[in-house]
Amino acid sequence: MRIVIAEDDPLLREGVALLLRAEGLDVVATAEDPAGFLRAVDEHGPDVAVVDVRMPPTHTDEGIVAAVEARRRCPALAVLVLSAYVEQAFATELLSSGSARLGYLLKERVGRVEEFMAALHRVADGGTAIDPDVIAQLLTRSGSGLDRLSPRERDVLALMAEGLGNGAIAERLVVTEGAVHKHIRSIFAKLDLPPDDRADRRVTAVLRYLERSPSTRS
C-alpha cells in the first residue's frame, strides 16, 4: 500500500508517517500544504492519501478541496481525512463525490492505533470509515426520519455508517446476526431506503441518506 500524507503540523505529519511505516506500509511522500500534496499525488500515484481538513493558507477547507481534486485526478485514490473537530459540513462535501474508498476520522483516533489502522485498511479496500462522533452528531438530531428509529436501530445505523458488516455489528452489540438483519430491514423501511443485504450498497445507501441531512458545525 503506497500512501501520501498531507498535514501542516510537522509533529503529527511525521508521527503518522512513523506509525504507518512501523506497520509495514509504504509512505511514499509527505506534504505540508495542498499544492505539495497534489504534486505528490501526480508524481507517485498512491493508493491512499491521509489528508488534514484544515491546511494553509487559510486553515479552513483547503484539505477537503485538495482531496476532492486529488480524487478527480486519480479516481481510484482512497482518501482518509483527519479533522481536529466534528465538521459535518466538510464530511458531506467530501462524500458528495461518492462514498467508496473514503474515510473521515477525528485526529484523536490516530492514537488508537488498532482503530486507525482498521479504518485505513477498510478505506484502502474500497469501503467507508466515518468517525463514530460524526455519526453520533447526526443521530442526536430529530426529523428527516431519524426520530422514528428505536434506540437499538440507531445503534445499528451508526455501526453501519462506520462501515461494519452484519457479523461485526452483531459482535459489537452482542446480538445474533439474524437480529441485526431484522433491525436493518426496519431501518431501511423507516428511512425510505431500498433494503439490500450487501454491505457495500448498504453503507452507500446510509451515507446518501446522511448526506441529505442538514449540516452542522461544532
C-alpha positions as CSV (number, residue, x, y, z in Angstrom):
1,M,0.0,0.0,0.0
2,R,1.5,3.3,-1.1
3,I,0.5,6.3,1.0
4,V,0.8,10.1,0.8
5,I,0.3,12.2,3.9
6,A,-0.9,15.8,3.8
7,E,-0.7,17.5,7.2
8,D,0.7,21.0,8.1
9,D,1.5,20.1,11.7
10,P,5.1,18.7,11.4
11,L,4.8,16.6,14.6
12,L,1.6,14.9,13.5
13,R,2.8,14.5,9.9
14,E,5.9,12.7,11.0
15,G,4.2,10.8,13.7
16,V,1.6,9.4,11.3
17,A,4.4,8.6,8.8
18,L,6.4,6.7,11.5
19,L,3.3,4.8,12.7
20,L,2.4,3.7,9.2
21,R,6.0,2.7,8.4
22,A,6.1,0.7,11.6
23,E,3.1,-1.1,10.4
24,G,5.0,-2.1,7.3
25,L,3.2,0.4,4.9
26,D,5.0,2.4,2.2
27,V,4.7,6.2,2.9
28,V,6.0,7.5,-0.5
29,A,5.6,11.2,0.3
30,T,4.5,13.8,2.9
31,A,3.3,17.3,2.3
32,E,2.7,20.4,4.4
33,D,0.3,22.2,2.0
34,P,-2.3,21.4,-0.6
35,A,0.0,22.2,-3.6
36,G,2.6,19.9,-2.3
37,F,0.0,17.2,-1.7
38,L,-1.3,17.4,-5.3
39,R,2.2,17.3,-6.7
40,A,2.9,14.1,-4.6
41,V,-0.3,12.5,-5.9
42,D,0.6,13.3,-9.5
43,E,4.2,12.1,-9.0
44,H,3.7,8.9,-7.0
45,G,0.1,7.7,-7.9
46,P,-0.5,6.5,-4.3
47,D,-3.2,4.0,-3.3
48,V,-4.2,6.1,-0.2
49,A,-4.0,9.7,0.9
50,V,-4.2,10.8,4.5
51,V,-5.3,14.4,4.5
52,D,-5.9,17.1,7.1
53,V,-9.1,19.1,6.7
54,R,-7.6,22.5,7.7
55,M,-4.4,23.4,5.8
56,P,-2.6,26.6,4.7
57,P,-3.1,29.3,3.7
58,T,-6.4,30.0,5.4
59,H,-6.7,26.8,7.5
60,T,-10.4,26.4,6.6
61,D,-11.3,23.8,4.0
62,E,-8.1,23.6,1.8
63,G,-7.6,19.9,2.7
64,I,-11.1,18.9,1.6
65,V,-10.8,20.9,-1.6
66,A,-7.4,19.2,-2.3
67,A,-8.8,15.8,-1.5
68,V,-11.7,16.3,-3.9
69,E,-9.2,17.5,-6.6
70,A,-6.9,14.5,-5.9
71,R,-9.9,12.2,-6.4
72,R,-10.7,13.9,-9.7
73,R,-7.2,13.4,-10.9
74,C,-7.0,9.9,-9.6
75,P,-10.5,8.3,-9.2
76,A,-9.1,5.1,-7.7
77,L,-7.4,7.0,-4.9
78,A,-8.6,6.1,-1.4
79,V,-8.8,9.2,0.9
80,L,-8.7,9.2,4.7
81,V,-9.5,12.7,6.0
82,L,-8.4,13.7,9.5
83,S,-10.0,16.6,11.5
84,A,-9.5,18.0,14.9
85,Y,-13.2,18.6,15.4
86,V,-16.5,17.2,14.2
87,E,-17.1,19.1,11.0
88,Q,-20.1,17.5,9.3
89,A,-20.2,20.1,6.6
90,F,-16.8,19.2,5.4
91,A,-17.5,15.5,5.6
92,T,-20.6,16.0,3.5
93,E,-18.7,18.0,0.9
94,L,-16.2,15.2,0.5
95,L,-18.8,12.4,0.4
96,S,-20.8,14.2,-2.2
97,S,-18.3,12.8,-4.8
98,G,-19.1,9.2,-3.7
99,S,-18.6,7.2,-0.6
100,A,-16.4,4.4,-1.8
101,R,-12.8,4.5,-0.6
102,L,-13.4,7.4,1.7
103,G,-12.9,7.9,5.4
104,Y,-13.4,10.8,7.8
105,L,-11.8,10.5,11.3
106,L,-11.0,12.7,14.2
107,K,-7.3,13.1,14.8
108,E,-7.6,11.6,18.3
109,R,-8.3,8.3,16.5
110,V,-4.7,8.2,15.3
111,G,-3.6,7.5,18.9
112,R,-5.9,4.5,19.0
113,V,-3.7,2.5,16.6
114,E,-5.9,-0.5,16.1
115,E,-8.9,1.6,15.2
116,F,-6.9,3.9,13.0
117,M,-5.3,1.1,11.1
118,A,-8.6,-0.8,10.7
119,A,-10.1,2.4,9.2
120,L,-7.2,2.9,6.9
121,H,-7.4,-0.7,5.6
122,R,-11.1,-0.5,5.2
123,V,-10.8,2.6,3.1
124,A,-8.0,1.1,1.0
125,D,-10.0,-2.0,0.4
126,G,-12.9,0.1,-1.1
127,G,-15.0,0.7,1.9
128,T,-16.0,3.6,4.1
129,A,-14.9,4.7,7.5
130,I,-16.8,7.5,9.2
131,D,-15.9,8.6,12.7
132,P,-18.5,7.5,15.3
133,D,-18.6,11.0,16.7
134,V,-19.7,12.4,13.3
135,I,-22.4,9.8,13.1
136,A,-23.5,10.4,16.7
137,Q,-24.0,14.1,15.9
138,L,-26.4,13.2,13.1
139,L,-28.2,10.7,15.2
140,T,-28.9,13.1,18.0
141,R,-31.0,15.3,15.7
142,S,-34.7,14.7,15.2
143,G,-36.5,14.9,11.9
144,S,-35.8,13.5,8.5
145,G,-36.9,10.1,9.7
146,L,-34.2,9.5,12.3
147,D,-36.6,10.2,15.1
148,R,-38.6,7.2,14.0
149,L,-35.8,4.8,14.8
150,S,-35.6,2.9,18.0
151,P,-32.5,3.2,20.3
152,R,-31.3,-0.2,19.0
153,E,-31.9,0.7,15.4
154,R,-29.9,3.9,15.9
155,D,-27.0,1.8,17.3
156,V,-27.1,-0.4,14.2
157,L,-27.3,2.5,11.8
158,A,-24.3,4.2,13.5
159,L,-22.3,1.0,13.1
160,M,-23.4,0.5,9.5
161,A,-22.3,4.1,8.7
162,E,-18.9,3.3,10.2
163,G,-18.6,0.6,7.6
164,L,-19.2,-2.6,9.6
165,G,-21.0,-5.6,8.2
166,N,-23.7,-7.7,9.8
167,G,-21.3,-10.1,11.6
168,A,-19.2,-7.2,13.1
169,I,-22.3,-5.3,14.2
170,A,-23.7,-8.4,15.9
171,E,-20.4,-9.0,17.7
172,R,-20.2,-5.3,18.8
173,L,-23.8,-5.3,20.1
174,V,-23.7,-8.9,21.4
175,V,-26.7,-10.0,19.4
176,T,-27.3,-12.5,16.7
177,E,-26.8,-11.8,13.0
178,G,-30.5,-12.6,12.5
179,A,-31.4,-9.8,14.9
180,V,-29.1,-7.4,13.1
181,H,-30.7,-8.3,9.7
182,K,-34.1,-7.6,11.2
183,H,-33.1,-4.2,12.5
184,I,-31.6,-3.3,9.1
185,R,-34.8,-4.1,7.3
186,S,-36.7,-2.0,9.8
187,I,-34.2,0.9,9.4
188,F,-34.5,0.9,5.6
189,A,-38.2,0.9,5.8
190,K,-38.4,3.8,8.2
191,L,-35.8,5.8,6.2
192,D,-37.5,5.0,2.9
193,L,-34.3,3.4,1.6
194,P,-34.3,0.2,-0.5
195,P,-33.1,-2.8,1.5
196,D,-30.0,-4.7,0.4
197,D,-28.1,-7.3,2.3
198,R,-24.7,-6.5,0.6
199,A,-22.6,-4.3,2.9
200,D,-21.2,-2.0,0.2
201,R,-24.5,-0.9,-1.2
202,R,-26.0,-0.8,2.3
203,V,-23.3,1.6,3.6
204,T,-23.7,3.7,0.4
205,A,-27.4,4.0,0.9
206,V,-27.0,5.0,4.5
207,L,-24.4,7.6,3.7
208,R,-26.5,9.1,0.9
209,Y,-29.3,9.5,3.5
210,L,-26.9,11.1,5.9
211,E,-25.6,13.5,3.2
212,R,-29.2,14.7,2.7
213,S,-29.4,15.7,6.4
214,P,-28.7,19.4,7.2
215,S,-25.1,20.1,8.0
216,T,-23.9,21.4,11.4
217,R,-20.6,22.5,12.8
218,S,-19.3,22.2,16.4
